[in-house]
Amino acid sequence: MLEQKLEQLRTLFTEMEQALIAYSGGVDSTLVAKVAYDALGDRALAVTAVSPSLLPEELEDAQIQATEIGIAHKVLQTNEMDNPNYTGNPVNRCYFCKSELHDTLKPLAVQLGYLYVVDGVNADDLRDYRPGIQAAKERGVRSPLAELGITKAEVRQISKQLGLYWWDKPAQPCLSSRFPYGEEITVGKLQRVGRAEIYLRRLGWQNLRVRSEGDTARIELPPEQIKEFVLTTDLQAIISAFQVYGFVYVTLDLEGYRSGKLNQGLIHAQTSLKI
């Protein structure tokens, strides 16, 4: 079944003939870039959008992975921070982010002669609250993984099967996802959260989030790691570092990390949301 889906993915790109990939460096878009390159060679291009909501380390990973794959890679700037509909952080914030992204990518694709813009949306994403998917659809973007029903777990399995060493890379959505809806997003706040997460990753904690609520940082770790974190980490050093970054209070979420936690309570409302 897995091999069949991989073959279908290859066939899909062969039929496209050319493709520009919205490439974040995450495991999903990197698999898309890999299969597109294998099918199309130099008729596939990966493009990474850079803004304050992207960790510098994520850009570096994207560049390294693109080099490993062999695909041509281009970096460009997006300006969602200039849009008050984005920085005001409404529940459909991602709609405005993806609108900016694809309003930037589409003219580039036309200019360079690429017939399709594709992204890394997978089948599981369609079951979550993702207003950015609507923005992409409105602009004619295709989502090969979702089209073929390939789930996140299958993305990782296929990536491992293809020998991609980042197959188990933790998900890393944009830094704006660390703020509760309605709290204004600023460059300073994004940088503060980014520095805090980098600090913890350098201590060896990889799958985590630092949520920001006002002056408070809330650290989320997988539930099974919470006890080890408390017992083995210099908590005072973390507090001191976070306060240097600009936080006043530092807390630990006892429920633990769960993807999309800030969307709880919104899933049932998404059908009535008006853009």
C-alpha positions in Angstrom: 0.0 0.0 0.0 2.8 2.4 0.9 4.8 1.6 -2.2 1.6 2.1 -4.3 1.2 5.6 -2.8 4.8 6.4 -3.5 4.4 5.3 -7.1 1.3 7.4 -7.4 3.2 10.4 -6.1 5.9 9.9 -8.7 3.3 9.5 -11.4 1.5 12.7 -10.3 4.7 14.7 -10.7 5.6 13.1 -14.0 2.2 14.2 -15.3 2.8 17.8 -14.0 6.0 18.0 -16.1 7.1 21.1 -14.0 6.6 22.1 -10.4 7.5 24.8 -7.9 7.4 23.5 -4.4 6.5 25.7 -1.4 9.3 24.2 0.7 9.6 24.9 4.4 12.2 22.2 5.2 9.6 20.2 7.3 9.3 16.5 6.7 6.2 16.9 4.5 7.4 19.5 2.0 10.8 17.9 1.9 9.3 14.6 0.9 7.4 16.4 -1.8 10.6 18.1 -3.0 12.5 14.8 -3.0 9.9 12.9 -5.1 9.4 15.9 -7.4 13.1 16.1 -8.0 13.4 12.4 -8.7 10.6 12.6 -11.2 11.4 16.0 -12.8 15.0 16.7 -12.2 15.8 20.4 -13.0 12.2 21.0 -13.8 11.5 21.0 -10.1 12.3 24.0 -7.9 12.0 24.3 -4.1 11.3 27.8 -2.7 11.6 28.7 1.0 9.9 31.9 2.2 11.8 33.7 4.9 10.2 36.0 7.5 10.5 36.7 11.2 8.2 33.7 11.9 10.8 31.2 10.6 13.6 30.1 12.9 17.1 30.7 11.3 17.9 27.0 12.2 14.9 25.9 10.1 16.2 27.8 7.0 19.6 26.2 7.5 18.0 22.8 7.7 16.0 23.5 4.5 19.1 24.5 2.7 21.0 21.4 3.9 18.2 19.0 3.0 17.7 20.6 -0.5 21.4 20.1 -1.2 21.2 16.4 0.0 18.2 15.9 -2.4 19.9 17.7 -5.2 16.9 20.0 -6.0 17.4 23.6 -7.0 16.6 25.8 -4.1 15.6 29.5 -3.9 15.0 31.7 -0.9 12.7 34.7 -0.9 11.3 37.2 1.5 7.6 37.4 2.5 6.0 40.4 4.3 3.1 39.0 6.2 4.2 41.2 9.2 3.1 44.2 7.2 -0.5 43.0 7.2 -2.5 44.0 10.3 -4.9 41.1 9.5 -2.0 38.8 10.3 -0.3 40.6 13.2 -3.6 41.1 14.9 -3.6 37.3 15.3 -7.2 36.4 14.6 -8.3 32.8 14.5 -7.8 32.7 10.8 -4.3 34.2 10.9 -2.9 31.4 8.8 -5.2 32.4 6.0 -3.4 35.8 5.6 0.1 34.1 6.0 -0.6 31.6 3.2 -2.2 34.3 1.1 1.1 36.3 1.3 3.1 33.2 0.6 1.3 32.2 -2.5 0.7 35.7 -3.8 4.5 35.8 -3.8 5.2 32.3 -5.2 2.6 32.4 -8.0 4.2 35.3 -9.9 7.6 33.7 -9.5 6.2 30.4 -10.9 4.7 32.3 -13.9 7.9 34.2 -14.4 10.1 31.1 -14.4 7.6 29.0 -16.5 6.5 26.6 -13.8 3.0 25.2 -14.5 2.2 24.2 -10.9 2.8 25.4 -7.3 2.6 22.6 -4.8 2.8 22.4 -1.1 3.3 19.8 1.7 -0.2 19.6 3.1 -0.9 16.0 4.0 -4.2 14.1 4.6 -4.1 14.6 8.3 -3.9 18.4 7.9 -7.4 18.3 6.2 -8.9 17.1 9.5 -7.4 19.9 11.6 -8.3 23.6 11.6 -6.0 25.0 8.9 -7.4 28.2 7.3 -4.2 28.5 5.3 -5.3 25.6 3.2 -8.2 27.6 1.9 -5.9 30.4 0.9 -3.7 28.0 -1.1 -6.7 26.4 -2.8 -8.0 29.8 -3.8 -4.7 30.4 -5.6 -4.7 27.1 -7.4 -2.0 25.4 -5.3 -2.0 21.7 -5.4 -1.3 19.4 -2.4 -0.1 16.0 -3.7 0.1 14.3 -0.4 -3.4 15.2 0.5 -4.7 14.4 -3.0 -3.3 10.9 -2.6 -4.5 10.4 1.0 -1.0 10.2 2.4 -1.0 10.8 6.2 1.7 12.2 8.4 2.7 8.8 9.6 3.0 7.6 6.0 5.1 10.7 5.1 7.6 9.6 7.8 7.5 5.9 6.7 8.1 6.8 3.0 10.8 9.3 3.9 12.6 6.6 6.0 12.1 4.1 3.1 13.8 6.6 0.8 16.7 6.9 3.2 16.0 10.5 4.2 17.8 10.9 7.6 15.3 13.6 8.7 12.3 11.3 8.5 11.6 11.6 12.2 12.2 15.4 12.4 9.8 17.0 14.9 7.1 19.2 13.4 8.0 22.9 13.5 5.2 25.2 12.5 5.8 28.9 12.2 6.6 30.8 15.4 3.3 32.7 15.2 1.5 29.5 16.3 3.0 30.0 19.8 0.6 32.9 20.7 -3.0 32.7 21.8 -5.4 34.1 19.2 -6.0 37.8 19.7 -2.6 38.6 21.2 -0.7 40.9 18.8 2.3 39.4 17.1 5.4 41.5 16.8 8.9 40.8 15.5 10.3 41.2 19.1 7.9 38.6 20.4 8.7 36.1 17.6 12.4 36.6 18.3 11.9 36.1 22.0 10.1 32.8 21.5 12.6 31.7 18.9 15.5 32.2 21.2 13.8 30.4 24.0 13.1 27.3 21.9 16.7 27.3 20.5 18.0 27.5 24.1 16.0 24.4 25.1 16.9 22.5 22.0 20.6 23.1 22.6 20.0 21.4 26.0 18.8 18.3 24.1 15.0 18.8 24.3 13.9 18.6 20.6 10.1 18.0 20.5 8.8 21.0 22.4 7.0 24.3 22.2 7.4 27.6 24.1 4.0 29.2 24.2 3.9 32.9 24.8 1.1 34.6 26.7 1.8 38.2 27.6 5.0 38.2 29.8 4.7 34.4 30.5 6.5 31.6 28.7 4.8 28.2 29.0 7.1 25.3 28.1 5.4 22.2 26.5 7.2 18.9 26.4 5.9 15.4 25.6 4.2 14.2 28.8 6.6 11.3 29.3 9.6 13.7 29.4 8.2 16.2 32.0 9.5 14.3 35.0 13.0 13.9 33.5 13.0 17.6 32.6 12.2 18.7 36.1 14.7 16.3 37.7 17.7 16.8 35.4 17.5 20.4 34.1 18.9 23.4 35.9 15.5 25.2 36.1 17.0 28.4 37.5 19.3 28.7 34.6 16.3 28.3 32.2 14.4 31.0 34.1 17.4 33.3 34.0 17.9 32.8 30.3 14.2 33.3 29.5 14.2 36.5 31.5 17.1 37.8 29.5 15.1 37.1 26.4 12.3 39.3 27.8 9.9 36.9 29.6 8.9 37.7 33.2 7.4 34.4 34.2 8.4 30.9 33.1 6.0 27.9 33.5 5.8 24.2 32.6 2.6 22.9 31.1 1.7 19.8 33.1 -0.6 18.5 30.3 2.4 18.3 28.0 2.9 19.1 24.3 0.1 18.4 21.9 0.1 19.6 18.4 -2.6 22.2 17.6 -3.3 22.8 21.3 -4.3 26.4 20.7 -6.9 25.3 18.3 -8.9 23.4 20.9 -12.4 24.8 21.0 -12.1 26.1 17.4 -12.4 22.9 15.4 -16.2 22.9 15.6 -16.4 26.5 14.7 -14.3 26.4 11.5 -17.3 25.8 9.2 -18.9 29.0 10.3 -15.7 31.1 10.1 -15.9 34.0 7.7 -12.8 35.3 5.9 
